[in-house]
């Protein structure tokens, strides 16, 4: 059984995404808590926003901008430019995905360069890979193929 994230949302609900292996929080909330735990940067240090590739990254960037604005590290005019950029980014990301996806990775490692990496996942191509597969007894794809083959065999017999 995989544990759920233990972050409590402002609404009072608990996040229901899967927690990272060995952590209390999901990927998004682990990053959010790490960001909040960092010491305040120097007043002249520029903001280091994440790559705005999804809605989660935009929310992290938004919180960083508001924190910098509240700490007087960011002038209101510059904050306005950042927020305008976030508005454009928001219009360009897919809205079909949840901010915290239910199928998020729960195991993250780091590359030698320090980049975060998801787990290595191998994909098979049924039915060719099925006879030698170690998990064919519990694989949904294998079971679906087996049922289809049975139906095809029955049709051939008639």
N, C-alpha and C positions, 0 to 999 in steps of 0.2 A: 504494500500500500504506500502511495506517495503522499507526503504531507502537503497541506495547503499553506499558502503565504499567511503570515500572522499579522500583517499590517491592518490597522483599523482605519478605514476611510473617514473623511470629515462627516459623512452622513451617519456614522456609527456602525455601518456594516463592515464585515471583515472581507478582505480581498479573497477571492476564490481561485486565483491562479495557483499553479503548482510552485512550491518553494524550490529554490536551488538546492542541490544535494549538499547537506551539511550546513545549510543556512536557515534562518527563520523566514526569509522573505523571497518573493519571486524575483525574477531578473530586474524588472522595472523598479520595484520598491527597494531592492538591495542597492541599486545605483542611487536612488533618491536618498536613502538613509546615509550612504557613504558621502554624498554631496553635502548633506546637512551637517555631517560630523567633521568635515574639513575645516581647518582654521580659516578665518577670514583672510582673503588675499590683501595684499598691499593696495592702498588707494590708487596707485598709478598702474597697477597690473591690469591688462586687458581681460575682458571676459573670454573664456574658452567654452563656447557653446558646442553641444554635440552636433553631429551631422544630422540635418533635419530630414531624415528619410522616412519617418513614420510619425504617427500621432503621439506616441510615447516620448520620442525625442523632442517634439515640439513642446510638450508639457514640461519636460525637464528644463528646456531652454527658457520657457516662460517663467518658471520659478526662479531660475538664476537671474533673469533680468529684474524681476521684482525685488529679489533680495539685494541686488546691487543698487537698485534705485532707493530702497529703504535704508541702506547703509551709507547713502550719499557717495557711493563710489561711481555712480553713473549719473550724468547730467540728464535732466528731463528731455531735452531735445534729442540727445543720442538714444535714450531709452525709447523715444517715439519712433526713431528709425529702426531700431531692433524689433519693436512690436509690429511695425509695418511689414518688415521682412517675414516675421512669423505669420502674419495674416496671409501673405502671398504663399508661404509654404503650406499653410493649412488648406488653402484652396487646391493645392496640387497633390496632396497625399490621398490615398484611398480611404474612403469613409466606411467601406464594407467591413473592415477589421476592427475588433475591439481594441481599446486603448491598452488593456492588459489581456492578451490573448489567452484563451483557456488551454491551448496546446503549446504554450511557451516552453522553451527548453528548460529543464531543471538541472542540467549538468553543464557547467561552463568551465573551460580551461583557458590557459593563456599561451600564446605563441612565444617563441624566444624573443620577439620584438616587444612583447607586452600587450598585444592585441587580444581581445576576448574572442574565444572560439567556441562554437557549439559542439556537441558530440559528433563523432564520426558515425554516419548512418549509411549502411549499405542497402541498396534497393535491388530487388530481384526482378526478373522478367518472367512471370508465369506464362505458360506452363513449362517452358524449357528448363528453368532452374529448379523446379519443384522436386524431381526425383532425388537429387543429392542434397537437398536443403535440410539443415538440422532442426528447423522449427516448423516443418510442414504439418506436424500433428496439431499445432495450435494456430496456424496461420489462416486468417480469414480468406485471403486470396486463394490459398490451396483448397480450402473447403468449398469455395464458390466454384472453382474450376472442376473439382471432383464431382459436384452435383450436376454441373453442366455436362460433363462427360457421361455421367450415368444417364441423363435425359437423352443425349445424342445416341448412346448405345441402344437405349430402348426403342428410339425411333428407327434405328437401323435394323433392329430385330423384326419390326413389323413389316 
